[in-house]
Amino acid sequence: MTYYLDQLLNGLSLGSLYALIAVGYTVVYGIVQLINFAHGEIFMIGAFGALSTWIVLSWVTGGSTAWWNLPLMLVGGMIVAVLTAVLMERFAYRPLRNAPRLAPLITAIGISIFLQEFVRLFYGQIPGFPDAKAAIPFPQLEFFTGPAIDVGGLQVHRGNFFVMAALLICWIFLWWFVNRTATGRAMQAVSQDPDTSRLMGIDVDRIIVVAFAVGASLAAVAGLASGLRYGNIDFKMGFLAGLKAFTAAVLGGIGNINGAVVGGLTLGVVEAMATTLIPGQFGGPAWKDVWAFVLLILILVFRPQGLLGAKVVDRA
Amino acid sequence: MSSQTPTVASTESRHVGKEEILAARSVTMRFGGLVAVDNVDFTVHSGEIVGLIGPNGAGKTTFFNCLTGLYKPTSGEVRFSGQVLPPKPRSVVVAGMARTFQNIRLFPNMTALENVMVGRYCRTSAMALTSILRGPKYRREEEATRARAVELLDYVGMKGQGGHLARNLPYGDQRRLEIARALATDPKLLLLDEPTAGMNPQETRQAEELIFKIRDSGLAIVVIEHDMRFIFNLCDRVLCLVRGKTLIEGTAAEVQSDPRVIEAYIGSPDSDDEASGSDVATEGEAGNA
């Protein structure tokens, strides 16, 4: 029993990570109907931004791993991720705003490869930074990592708590931002009818930038959380994570924020449970990606609008 | 006609002293080989209601779209308060021109109040970052936006209905809500595209009262309508377009009694059906744009 609970918890924390990234896909899709396949790379860059912040701090602190590094790393990661996303929107996607839908999709794949290779080749060139051609150990901060916590007999990795709490906070914040602020209202308006929004005096280009920035901030949170939980980061971590998060967004109903969260958690739990419950040859960790994408195929066949796709009122 | 250079036309004598808000000079709009709006001059003064009439496909909505920056006219120019506006819908709204739509275009999944608040958006300084950080200025602005939106809902006669989703509102209220949303942008000129389409006589009367009330508050109004009684009750001046060209412009009484207007609507024995058929297709396309 404990074993299954343990797996459930692992699934939820993995799912939280997917959900944090999936929100970025869904927010951008809701506003511009664009699948930003380079979003996984924003997650990776967020993690590298957080790491870089820590490295720069360590020149002063001598490599302290105290808890207060966390907020600074988070801000550092967010700034780098948001900057990358905004530049990407400005120079790669905006010129293609009225192009056929295939063009931005292929551009996204190009940006994705560019960003991966850029980090792989140039990160180590910056004086004082480690070489990024292989995995880089991520600083293990006090309190957020370390010995597992005992919760009623369950040994829970501290990183799991961090990522689940992060998802919860981001979700609440995002709900508030979309529903209770002027910018959020404008985002809803653009997602429901971009042409009318423009005629009502909304600067649609700026709202699109905001959507990219919001997605990138959450991806940076996920990047930091991933580093803390798995202990290392590398330049290709964004590929599979991005693909899984995209699956999660489709699973929940793309364009729908709550859908991305539900889809992410579902995908994480299904992966963890499939690993555990399926016996014999098709079980075990080696098959978890297979089950994740089988779920995607089933959803696309039987409920293409996603779990929350049809009924949900708020898309933004 | 396409090579015509815009000229500054002389002000009509009976409007001397009134501020000229909107002045369109020789506006022409072509779609490929089709001339949807052909060399139309049009002037609106402050505090005036001007009607725009014409049979289906006459180019009324296309002309509206030229005025509001949705289309860039092929030739001719539109001046608003003496300035040529860049053909960007956003700058047109900021300059003080707001519109409603022939087919209702509310944000269906937002509440009535939120719809009006979206209209306020262009008058607030709300940046994404300040709305996250919630400075005192932002909070004041948000409060003012909400208060103004509630006030406008009252003004159009929808008191207490702000909480309903726009798509669940009855048809007449949706039309009124569109007007409230347009008013929220603080316009100097309001353009109404068939505000009473599909309304029953009682709703039409209420709309008429509302439009008078708005005019009395100092706004200039341009209204496209098919309901002739409505137009002739309401408008100071009427412009009649037929196949993209100005047929007649004058006071309601002048236009009403002009035989050519009646002919344009009902048709004369030798009217060309094929040509009017292609005109209808144009307006359909314009409405969807």
Interface residues (C-beta under 8 A of the other chain):
Chain A: F177 T181 A182 T183 G184 R185 A186 Q188 A189 Q192 D193 D195 T196 S197 R198 L199 M200 G201 I202 D203 V210 A213 V313 D314 R315
Chain B: T68 L70 P89 R90 V93 V94 A98 R99 F101 R105 L106 F107 P108 N109 M110 E114 M117 V118 G119 R120 Y121 C122 R123 T124 A126 M127 A128 S131 I132 E141 E142 T145 L165 R181 A182 T185 A289
